[in-house]
């Protein structure tokens, strides 16, 4: 965990305050967050919950964000919704 992430987590724990962190560093956000909202292009909410709930999700789009596979040989491919968000079509 980086210095900024440690500082945010410590300040929240000590003061009881809440922080809103916007980042592309999913592992770091998962490490310091009590609640996570995953968003795709255009602000579309893909998933929300505790870091553990998102890590345990069976939803392919959520797993794509958290980059977690569930069984040997599983390939992490963009869900169709992600491809559509970026204007990608076909294979």
N, C-alpha and C positions, 0 to 999 in steps of 0.2 A: 504494500500500500504506500502511495506517495505521501510526501510531506503535507501537501494541501489537504488530501483526504483524511489523514490522521488528525490534522488541526480541526477540520469540520466535525468529525466524529467526536473528538474530545470536547469541543465547545458545546455541541448539542447535549452530550452526556452531562457535563458539568452545570450548564445553565438551564437545561430543560427546554431549550429553544428548538425551533424547527428551521431547517435550511432547505431551500430548493436548489438542487444541483442539476444543471443541464450539461450532459457530456456524451461523447461517443465512446468513452472508455467503460464499456459494460462491466468487465470484471471489477474495476475499482468502485464503480457505483454500487454494484451488488455487495461489495465488502463493507461499505459504510452506511448503507441505507436500511431503514426500517420498513419502508414502503417504496415500491418502484412502479413507474409508469413507462412502458415502452411505446414509443411513437414512431410511425413511419412518415413518409413524405406527405406533406399537406396537413400534418398535425393529426393524422388518423391514429387513434389509440389502438394498439395491437393487443396489449395485455397490461394488467395492473394487479398488484398484490405484494406480498412479502417476497424478498429475494428467494427464499426457499420454495414458495409456491411457483414462482416463475421457473426456477431450476427444475422443478418436478413436473412441469407442464408437458403434456403429450401433444400439444398444439404445434404443428410443424413450423408455423411462422414465429411463434414464441421461441421455440428451440433454436431457430436460425439466429435470432438475436443473441441468445445466451450461449450459442455455440456448444451445445451439449448433445451428445448422442446417447441413445438408450440401449443399444445392443451392438455386439461386434459386427462390423461390416456396414452399419448404417451410414448412409451418405447424407451430409447436410446440404440440401439443395434449397435455393430460394423458393419460397412458397409462391404460387401464382399471383397472389395479391401484391407481393413485393415487386415482382417483375412488372406488373401493371402500373404500379406507382412510378416506375422509372421509364415507362413507355416502351418496354421491351416486349416483343411478341415472338412466338415461334420458338423452336429449339435451337 
